[in-house]
Amino acid sequence: MKTRRLPGVGPDLSIIVQGAMGLLNLDDDSALACLDAAHDVGIRAFDTAHIYAWGDRSVDALLGRWIRDRGNRADVVLMAKGAHPEPPDWEAARVRPECVHEDVVDSLDRMQLDRLDVWSFHRDDASVPVSELVDAANAEITAGRIDAWAVSNWASARIQAAIDHAAANGLHGPVANSAHYSLVDQLVPQWDDVVTLTGEIGATDREWHLATGLPVIAWSALAGGILSANLRRVDFESATDGHLAEVFRSYDGEENWARRERAAEVAAERDVALSDVAIAWLLGSDLAPHAIVGGASPAEIRQNAEAANLHLSGEESAYIFGAP
């Protein structure tokens, strides 16, 4: 699988990143089998977050157990996130310098490992001086607990301010931004304080990324299931609460549904899955992002990896976006 290097990160980052949150819905043996399958097909980057924990189980712990059992720490890129509100107080402000240290140390303790390749701020808080956050992330680099730091769901102005502060003070700046990006536009934020690079909402941040070249790690590459043939429009429309209703609220728009149908036509012509076309378009787009895809079975993971080898023509991409 194609890989790219992030500054300060040892192993190259595979263009498909295994999103591991869904593994908490599986028993441990099934979750470990998924991680094995991802590694077998060349996926070398694994996404986790301090908040990805239910009860006494966490993605951090699953990843740590797998890495220790397989002895493959030098061969994978561990990408963790923190500084996000979490139970019992979902309203507590946690984009704070002290929370950086707390969450890095706690994630490593759960993993029973001593280092993360990349640690990201899971959210931003514009009321906190960006200098304090940059300094806190650099303190973790200096301590040897992380190799590099990044951001998730930060607007481009805040990222640029972080880059400027780091450059002016001889510090490490952010190496990537993880934001929503997919074939369909996020019309309404799916959660509070998230950033999309799609459509009119994301135009300013998208142009900034194109101009600066800061790597993008796209979350929700399949738009919460909108871009999966396993779910139909009626499944979203009929949902009254839960995940499908949340996704429907965020993406429901006639152009998005039309784009999905045209992508499905291209998939049928190519004899591949709709999700394959969605991933192929994303990886081949101008932003050339890495794609976080949460395959929850070995078969899904193998299919996602195959999609990374699918290349759409300019005519196919133009057709998907409505060109005659």
Secondary structure, DSSP 4 states (H G I P E B T S, - for coil): --EEPPTT-SSPEESEEEE-GGGGGS-HHHHHHHHHHHHHTT--EEE--TT-EETTEEHHHHHHHHHHHHT-GGG-EEEEEE---BTTBTT----SHHHHHHHHHHHHHHHT-S-EEEEEESS--TTS-HHHHHHHHHHHHHTTSEEEEEEES--HHHHHHHHHHHHHTT------EEEE--SS---S-SSTT--B-STTTTHHHHHHHHHH---EEEE-TTGGGTT-TTS-HHHHHT--SHHHHHHHHHH--HHHHHHHHHHHHHHHHHTS-HHHHHHHHHHHSTT--EEEE---SHHHHHHHHHHTT----HHHHHHHTT--
